[in-house]
Amino acid sequence: MKIMAALDLSDYADFVLIKAIKTAKQQNAKMDIVVVAEDHSDESYSAEWERANEKLLQDATRAARSYQQKALAQGVKAKVRVRSGKSAAEEIIKYQQSEKLDLIVLGRRSHTRRATFPMGAVAQRVAAYATCTVMVVRCMEKRDRIDWNANSLL
């Protein structure tokens, strides 16, 4: 079995990573960690947009390495990929299909304040269009801390 932890730069990504690690261990699965740096530029190109997108890509790369280290500390080797594109959902789905993954694990939270649906737009699109099973993780509150130094995850 091959699974993907589709992570972002939010405070909730660690909860999704925990679920993906637990699942990988239970299924003796290979795990890929994918972080998408969404390109927010529009048709009116500017150097400011390019700098902002470069920073997002750098932040995504740094986060991906951190997630990989956390997985390794829990005994799970994970291949890491950082993708860039206009749509996080589209990049996740394209990666899943190209790698023939069996399961996508991602968070359900919307990152907008005015979210009225129980799932964010990325989770909705991935669940609707992926060609594999999608596990949408209900994230805990930020105040619930994660101790990555513990020997094993609960």
N, CA, C and O of each residue as an XYZ file, in Angstrom:
616
protein
N       0.843     -1.181      0.000
C       0.000      0.000      0.000
C       0.882      1.235      0.000
O       1.923      1.266      0.657
N       0.460      2.258     -0.743
C       1.170      3.534     -0.805
C       0.214      4.648     -0.410
O      -0.868      4.787     -0.982
N       0.629      5.444      0.581
C      -0.235      6.521      1.028
C       0.463      7.868      0.889
O       1.690      7.953      0.845
N      -0.350      8.913      0.822
C       0.154     10.275      0.756
C      -0.402     11.072      1.923
O      -1.606     11.059      2.182
N       0.478     11.761      2.618
C       0.049     12.755      3.588
C       0.119     14.088      2.854
O       1.208     14.591      2.579
N      -1.026     14.655      2.540
C      -1.094     15.946      1.853
C      -1.160     17.017      2.928
O      -2.188     17.192      3.584
N      -0.067     17.722      3.101
C       0.059     18.659      4.213
C       0.211     20.086      3.715
O       0.635     20.329      2.585
N      -0.142     21.018      4.576
C       0.029     22.426      4.257
C       0.885     23.062      5.344
O       1.555     22.357      6.100
N       0.868     24.361      5.426
C       1.697     25.066      6.399
C       0.892     25.504      7.620
O       1.346     26.349      8.392
N      -0.288     24.940      7.795
C      -1.145     25.354      8.904
C      -0.704     24.708     10.211
O       0.118     23.792     10.243
N      -1.282     25.220     11.274
C      -1.028     24.666     12.604
C      -1.629     23.274     12.764
O      -1.295     22.565     13.713
N      -2.501     22.876     11.859
C      -3.196     21.602     11.958
C      -2.502     20.473     11.199
O      -2.907     19.316     11.312
N      -1.479     20.789     10.441
C      -0.809     19.777      9.616
C      -0.240     18.639     10.458
O      -0.232     17.493     10.011
N       0.233     18.930     11.658
C       0.790     17.873     12.509
C      -0.244     16.811     12.845
O       0.096     15.632     12.948
N      -1.505     17.207     13.017
C      -2.552     16.227     13.320
C      -2.785     15.292     12.142
O      -3.010     14.095     12.322
N      -2.727     15.847     10.937
C      -2.876     15.031      9.735
C      -1.675     14.094      9.612
O      -1.826     12.919      9.276
N      -0.497     14.618      9.883
C       0.716     13.801      9.814
C       0.660     12.642     10.801
O       1.052     11.525     10.464
N       0.181     12.891     12.007
C       0.048     11.815     13.001
C      -0.834     10.696     12.456
O      -0.481      9.520     12.552
N      -1.982     11.062     11.883
C      -2.900     10.044     11.348
C      -2.256      9.285     10.201
O      -2.416      8.069     10.098
N      -1.530      9.984      9.337
C      -0.857      9.327      8.217
C       0.230      8.373      8.717
O       0.377      7.271      8.188
N       0.977      8.782      9.714
C       2.028      7.922     10.285
C       1.405      6.674     10.909
O       1.880      5.562     10.680
N       0.353      6.855     11.691
C      -0.322      5.704     12.311
C      -0.830      4.742     11.247
O      -0.694      3.526     11.377
N      -1.413      5.295     10.202
C      -1.956      4.462      9.130
C      -0.843      3.730      8.398
O      -0.981      2.547      8.086
N       0.244      4.411      8.126
C       1.382      3.775      7.448
C       1.930      2.621      8.285
O       2.264      1.564      7.749
N       2.021      2.824      9.580
C       2.502      1.757     10.455
C       1.533      0.567     10.473
O       1.950     -0.586     10.358
N       0.250      0.860     10.616
C      -0.757     -0.208     10.675
C      -0.810     -1.017      9.386
O      -0.999     -2.233      9.425
N      -0.648     -0.363      8.264
C      -0.771     -1.015      6.959
C       0.577     -1.445      6.383
O       0.643     -2.004      5.289
N       1.656     -1.177      7.135
C       3.006     -1.437      6.635
C       3.156     -0.817      5.232
O       3.622     -1.461      4.291
N       2.753      0.429      5.134
C       2.666      1.123      3.846
C       3.859      2.036      3.618
O       4.527      2.469      4.556
N       4.104      2.312      2.355
C       5.055      3.352      1.973
C       4.317      4.673      2.072
O       3.121      4.751      1.791
N       5.044      5.723      2.479
C       4.388      7.011      2.656
C       5.108      8.107      1.894
O       6.336      8.199      1.918
N       4.329      8.934      1.219
C       4.823     10.139      0.576
C       4.227     11.326      1.315
O       3.055     11.315      1.692
N       5.040     12.337      1.515
C       4.558     13.590      2.088
C       4.577     14.620      0.968
O       5.614     14.862      0.349
N       3.431     15.218      0.716
C       3.323     16.217     -0.348
C       2.857     17.535      0.263
O       1.851     17.589      0.970
N       3.605     18.588     -0.021
C       3.248     19.937      0.410
C       3.132     20.786     -0.850
O       4.046     20.814     -1.674
N       2.014     21.472     -0.995
C       1.794     22.304     -2.178
C       1.923     23.774     -1.803
O       1.269     24.261     -0.881
N       2.780     24.462     -2.537
C       2.897     25.914     -2.409
C       2.002     26.505     -3.491
O       2.341     26.485     -4.674
N       0.862     27.028     -3.074
C      -0.081     27.564     -4.061
C       0.449     28.870     -4.645
O       0.880     29.770     -3.924
N       0.401     28.942     -5.973
C       0.822     30.130     -6.705
C      -0.361     31.095     -6.723
O      -1.377     30.825     -7.364
N      -0.229     32.215     -6.022
C      -1.342     33.163     -5.898
C      -1.274     34.310     -6.894
O      -2.054     35.257     -6.798
N      -0.363     34.240     -7.837
C      -0.253     35.342     -8.795
C      -1.388     35.277     -9.805
O      -2.007     34.232    -10.007
N      -1.642     36.395    -10.420
C      -2.655     36.441    -11.470
C      -1.980     36.824    -12.785
O      -0.754     36.798    -12.890
N      -2.777     37.174    -13.776
C      -2.217     37.476    -15.087
C      -1.288     38.688    -15.064
O      -0.369     38.776    -15.878
N      -1.516     39.608    -14.155
C      -0.674     40.805    -14.097
C       0.607     40.472    -13.330
O       0.690     40.638    -12.113
N       1.594     39.999    -14.078
C       2.866     39.582    -13.501
C       3.557     40.760    -12.827
O       3.536     41.879    -13.339
N       4.149     40.507    -11.710
C       4.969     41.532    -11.062
C       6.072     40.848    -10.268
O       5.958     39.685     -9.882
N       7.120     41.584    -10.039
C       8.245     41.061     -9.259
C       7.809     40.765     -7.824
O       8.330     39.845     -7.192
N       6.855     41.543     -7.311
C       6.363     41.297     -5.954
C       5.691     39.934     -5.848
O       5.921     39.199     -4.888
N       4.864     39.596     -6.830
C       4.211     38.287     -6.832
C       5.244     37.176     -6.902
O       5.134     36.161     -6.214
N       6.249     37.383     -7.744
C       7.286     36.355     -7.884
C       8.028     36.145     -6.571
O       8.299     35.009     -6.185
N       8.357     37.238     -5.883
C       9.041     37.119     -4.581
C       8.146     36.420     -3.565
O       8.609     35.574     -2.800
N       6.868     36.773     -3.560
C       5.931     36.137     -2.617
C       5.825     34.643     -2.895
O       5.814     33.839     -1.963
N       5.747     34.270     -4.158
C       5.649     32.853     -4.513
C       6.935     32.108     -4.190
O       6.883     30.952     -3.771
N       8.085     32.742     -4.375
C       9.360     32.119     -4.005
C       9.412     31.866     -2.507
O       9.880     30.816     -2.067
N       8.928     32.834     -1.715
C       8.920     32.655     -0.262
C       7.993     31.506      0.130
O       8.336     30.694      0.990
N       6.818     31.436     -0.500
C       5.900     30.323     -0.222
C       6.555     28.979     -0.537
O       6.402     28.018      0.217
N       7.271     28.917     -1.635
C       7.954     27.681     -2.017
C       9.047     27.330     -1.012
O       9.205     26.164     -0.650
N       9.792     28.319     -0.567
C      10.818     28.080      0.453
C      10.193     27.604      1.756
O      10.694     26.667      2.378
N       9.107     28.237      2.171
C       8.419     27.837      3.400
C       7.876     26.412      3.283
O       7.957     25.631      4.231
N       7.329     26.083      2.126
C       6.800     24.734      1.906
C       7.913     23.700      1.948
O       7.731     22.612      2.495
N       9.053     24.028      1.382
C      10.199     23.113      1.384
C      10.702     22.890      2.807
O      11.007     21.763      3.197
N      10.785     23.960      3.568
C      11.230     23.864      4.962
C      10.244     23.021      5.778
O      10.655     22.174      6.571
N       8.956     23.254      5.582
C       7.933     22.489      6.306
C       7.995     21.019      5.915
O       7.877     20.147      6.776
N       8.177     20.733      4.630
C       8.229     19.344      4.160
C       9.383     18.594      4.812
O       9.230     17.442      5.216
N      10.518     19.238      4.911
C      11.668     18.594      5.579
C      11.369     18.321      7.043
O      11.736     17.272      7.574
N      10.704     19.264      7.693
C      10.346     19.081      9.095
C       9.376     17.911      9.257
O       9.529     17.103     10.173
N       8.380     17.816      8.374
C       7.432     16.708      8.430
C       8.139     15.378      8.202
O       7.819     14.380      8.847
N       9.091     15.367      7.290
C       9.835     14.142      7.000
C      10.628     13.703      8.234
O      10.671     12.515      8.552
N      11.247     14.643      8.919
C      12.001     14.318     10.130
C      11.086     13.784     11.230
O      11.451     12.858     11.955
N       9.909     14.366     11.349
C       8.949     13.894     12.350
C       8.502     12.467     12.044
O       8.379     11.645     12.952
N       8.261     12.174     10.781
C       7.872     10.807     10.401
C       9.012      9.834     10.688
O       8.791      8.750     11.227
N      10.209     10.221     10.334
C      11.381      9.361     10.561
C      11.582      9.093     12.051
O      11.931      7.980     12.445
N      11.362     10.115     12.873
C      11.489      9.947     14.328
C      10.472      8.944     14.858
O      10.686      8.346     15.912
N       9.362      8.751     14.136
C       8.346      7.786     14.535
C       8.520      6.443     13.830
O       7.669      5.560     13.939
N       9.631      6.298     13.105
C       9.938      5.025     12.471
C       9.352      4.835     11.079
O       9.291      3.711     10.580
N       8.924      5.918     10.451
C       8.343      5.830      9.109
C       9.202      6.642      8.140
O       9.353      7.855      8.286
N       9.756      5.948      7.155
C      10.492      6.644      6.108
C       9.486      7.198      5.121
O       8.557      6.504      4.708
N       9.677      8.449      4.746
C       8.728      9.077      3.829
C       9.468      9.822      2.732
O      10.442     10.534      2.980
N       8.980      9.639      1.515
C       9.478     10.412      0.382
C       8.764     11.756      0.429
O       7.559     11.808      0.673
N       9.491     12.840      0.200
C       8.910     14.169      0.286
C       8.904     14.830     -1.087
O       9.884     14.768     -1.829
N       7.774     15.467     -1.408
C       7.660     16.211     -2.654
C       6.999     17.555     -2.351
O       5.979     17.621     -1.666
N       7.588     18.600     -2.865
C       6.999     19.932     -2.782
C       6.548     20.290     -4.183
O       7.332     20.240     -5.130
N       5.288     20.649     -4.311
C       4.717     20.989     -5.610
C       4.281     22.444     -5.584
O       4.002     23.008     -4.526
N       4.229     23.031     -6.752
C       3.776     24.406     -6.882
C       2.722     24.462     -7.968
O       2.874     23.854     -9.028
N       1.653     25.195     -7.701
C       0.599     25.306     -8.696
C      -0.507     26.232     -8.238
O      -0.523     26.686     -7.094
N      -1.423     26.505     -9.133
C      -2.551     27.402     -8.845
C      -3.569     26.749     -7.909
O      -4.256     27.442     -7.159
N      -3.667     25.429     -7.951
C      -4.666     24.716     -7.166
C      -4.012     23.584     -6.378
O      -3.453     22.655     -6.960
N      -4.085     23.671     -5.052
C      -3.528     22.613     -4.214
C      -4.232     21.288     -4.493
O      -3.586     20.243     -4.568
N      -5.545     21.329     -4.646
C      -6.310     20.098     -4.896
C      -5.856     19.448     -6.199
O      -5.667     18.232     -6.253
N      -5.682     20.237     -7.230
C      -5.268     19.693     -8.518
C      -3.869     19.076     -8.428
O      -3.626     18.010     -8.994
N      -2.965     19.728     -7.732
C      -1.610     19.192     -7.582
C      -1.616     17.891     -6.789
O      -0.882     16.961     -7.122
N      -2.429     17.817     -5.754
C      -2.536     16.597     -4.943
C      -3.071     15.450     -5.795
O      -2.536     14.342     -5.762
N      -4.116     15.718     -6.547
C      -4.728     14.683     -7.385
C      -3.772     14.235     -8.486
O      -3.652     13.038     -8.750
N      -3.095     15.179     -9.129
C      -2.134     14.808    -10.182
C      -1.021     13.929     -9.611
O      -0.613     12.954    -10.243
N      -0.534     14.271     -8.425
C       0.524     13.475     -7.808
C       0.008     12.076     -7.468
O       0.693     11.084     -7.719
N      -1.178     11.995     -6.907
C      -1.762     10.702     -6.548
C      -1.880      9.807     -7.766
O      -1.558      8.621     -7.704
N      -2.331     10.361     -8.853
C      -2.514      9.560    -10.056
C      -1.179      9.158    -10.681
O      -1.029      8.029    -11.147
N      -0.213     10.069    -10.695
C       1.090      9.736    -11.301
C       1.845      8.686    -10.497
O       2.590      7.887    -11.064
N       1.659      8.685     -9.192
C       2.366      7.739     -8.325
C       1.532      6.499     -8.005
O       2.001      5.589     -7.322
N       0.300      6.469     -8.499
C      -0.613      5.347     -8.265
C      -0.758      5.038     -6.764
O      -0.614      3.896     -6.327
N      -1.045      6.080     -6.009
C      -1.196      5.935     -4.571
C      -2.565      5.365     -4.232
O      -3.533      5.556     -4.969
N      -2.630      4.660     -3.100
C      -3.854      3.991     -2.677
C      -4.703      4.812     -1.715
O      -5.907      4.585     -1.597
N      -4.081      5.765     -1.029
C      -4.773      6.521      0.003
C      -4.177      7.920      0.113
O      -2.958      8.088      0.107
N      -5.046      8.915      0.213
C      -4.636     10.291      0.504
C      -5.152     10.619      1.895
O      -6.326     10.400      2.193
N      -4.283     11.142      2.741
C      -4.671     11.588      4.075
C      -4.484     13.104      4.097
O      -3.383     13.599      3.859
N      -5.556     13.838      4.381
C      -5.455     15.292      4.430
C      -6.423     15.850      5.446
O      -7.334     15.153      5.893
N      -6.230     17.100      5.812
C      -7.075     17.744      6.811
C      -8.360     18.276      6.206
O      -8.446     18.496      4.998
N      -9.357     18.480      7.054
C     -10.660     18.939      6.588
C     -10.857     20.428      6.777
O     -11.795     21.000      6.221
N     -10.008     21.058      7.535
C     -10.248     22.440      7.936
C     -10.133     23.411      6.784
O      -9.251     23.301      5.932
N     -11.022     24.339      6.780
C     -10.944     25.451      5.847
C     -10.023     26.492      6.458
O      -9.967     26.638      7.679
N      -9.318     27.199      5.632
C      -8.396     28.217      6.138
C      -8.956     29.617      5.989
O      -8.239     30.604      6.152
N     -10.232     29.699      5.682
C     -10.861     31.010      5.608
C     -11.761     31.193      6.817
O     -12.345     30.232      7.319
N     -11.869     32.398      7.270
C     -12.679     32.686      8.462
C     -14.166     32.489      8.203
O     -14.919     32.151      9.116
N     -14.587     32.698      6.966
C     -16.004     32.653      6.664
C     -16.448     31.295      6.142
O     -17.446     31.207      5.426
N     -15.731     30.244      6.486
C     -16.088     28.911      5.993
C     -17.441     28.498      6.549
O     -17.665     28.557      7.758
N     -18.338     28.082      5.674
C     -19.661     27.663      6.116
C     -19.858     26.164      5.954
O     -20.846     25.613      6.439
N     -18.929     25.498      5.277
C     -19.032     24.065      5.059
C     -18.135     23.344      6.048
O     -17.160     23.921      6.529
N     -18.449     22.087      6.360
C     -17.644     21.347      7.320
C     -16.245     21.011      6.804
O     -15.372     20.645      7.591
N     -16.020     21.130      5.497
C     -14.689     20.857      4.937
C     -14.240     22.039      4.109
O     -15.049     22.764      3.530
N     -12.925     22.216      4.067
C     -12.365     23.243      3.211
C     -12.475     22.847      1.745
O     -12.778     21.700      1.417
N     -12.228     23.805      0.879
C     -12.372     23.594     -0.561
C     -11.397     22.544     -1.090
O     -11.758     21.749     -1.957
N     -10.173     22.533     -0.581
C      -9.193     21.552     -1.061
C      -9.654     20.142     -0.703
O      -9.645     19.257     -1.559
N     -10.054     19.922      0.536
C     -10.520     18.595      0.950
C     -11.741     18.170      0.140
O     -11.850     17.006     -0.246
N     -12.651     19.091     -0.117
C     -13.846     18.764     -0.904
C     -13.464     18.319     -2.309
O     -13.966     17.309     -2.804
N     -12.574     19.073     -2.951
C     -12.192     18.746     -4.332
C     -11.418     17.436     -4.405
O     -11.656     16.616     -5.291
N     -10.495     17.245     -3.473
C      -9.721     16.000     -3.482
C     -10.648     14.814     -3.259
O     -10.550     13.813     -3.968
N     -11.544     14.912     -2.288
C     -12.478     13.810     -2.021
C     -13.358     13.530     -3.234
O     -13.712     12.380     -3.493
N     -13.709     14.564     -3.969
C     -14.593     14.389     -5.122
C     -13.885     13.818     -6.343
O     -14.493     13.065     -7.103
N     -12.612     14.157     -6.552
C     -11.962     13.832     -7.817
C     -10.797     12.847     -7.739
O     -10.327     12.389     -8.780
N     -10.328     12.515     -6.574
C      -9.223     11.556     -6.477
C      -9.697     10.177     -6.932
O     -10.869      9.827     -6.790
N      -8.770      9.409     -7.476
C      -9.107      8.063     -7.949
C      -8.687      7.000     -6.940
O      -8.482      5.840     -7.299
N      -8.564      7.394     -5.694
C      -8.239      6.446     -4.629
C      -9.049      6.823     -3.398
O      -9.823      7.779     -3.430
N      -8.878      6.085     -2.326
C      -9.546      6.389     -1.066
C      -8.953      7.671     -0.487
O      -7.746      7.898     -0.567
N      -9.800      8.495      0.089
C      -9.368      9.742      0.714
C      -9.798      9.717      2.177
O     -10.974      9.528      2.488
N      -8.838      9.909      3.062
C      -9.125      9.997      4.495
C      -9.031     11.461      4.898
O      -7.960     12.066      4.838
N     -10.150     12.016      5.305
C     -10.178     13.410      5.729
C     -10.113     13.426      7.256
O     -10.997     12.897      7.929
N      -9.070     14.031      7.786
C      -8.804     14.019      9.222
C      -9.462     15.229      9.873
O      -9.262     16.372      9.463
N     -10.238     14.941     10.880
C     -10.847     16.008     11.677
C      -9.777     16.463     12.657
O      -9.409     15.723     13.568
N      -9.291     17.650     12.475
C      -8.171     18.155     13.274
C      -8.633     18.621     14.642
O      -9.747     19.114     14.815
N      -7.744     18.450     15.605
C      -8.005     18.917     16.959
C      -7.763     20.421     17.010
O      -7.311     21.026     16.038
N      -8.061     20.992     18.122
C      -7.819     22.416     18.290
C      -6.320     22.672     18.454
O      -5.576     21.809     18.919
N      -5.899     23.860     18.070
C      -4.488     24.226     18.156
C      -3.959     24.116     19.582
O      -2.784     23.822     19.799
N      -4.835     24.353     20.543
C      -4.374     24.346     21.927
C      -3.915     22.956     22.375
O      -3.147     22.832     23.330
N      -4.382     21.917     21.689
C      -3.962     20.558     22.013
C      -2.563     20.355     21.434
O      -2.390     20.286     20.217
N      -1.597     20.264     22.290
C      -0.201     20.193     21.860
C       0.189     18.771     21.472
O      -0.389     17.793     21.945
N       1.172     18.690     20.612
C       1.724     17.411     20.193
C       3.154     17.339     20.705
O       3.940     18.267     20.510
N       3.482     16.247     21.354
C       4.846     16.052     21.823
C       5.557     15.125     20.855
O       5.438     13.904     20.951
N       6.310     15.718     19.906
C       7.016     14.931     18.911
C       8.223     14.218     19.514
O       8.822     13.361     18.865
N       8.579     14.560     20.736
C       9.714     13.902     21.377
C       9.324     12.606     22.071
O      10.188     11.865     22.540
N       8.036     12.334     22.136
C       7.578     11.088     22.754
C       8.042      9.908     21.894
O       8.229     10.044     20.685
N       8.221      8.778     22.519
C       8.714      7.601     21.785
C       7.735      7.121     20.717
O       8.152      6.637     19.665
N       6.469      7.250     20.976
C       5.487      6.830     19.977
C       4.253      7.714     20.068
O       3.995      8.340     21.096
N       3.521      7.755     19.015
C       2.308      8.551     18.991
C       1.179      7.750     19.613
O       1.129      6.527     19.484
N       0.277      8.443     20.285
C      -0.863      7.762     20.911
C      -1.794      7.191     19.874
O      -2.807      6.584     20.222
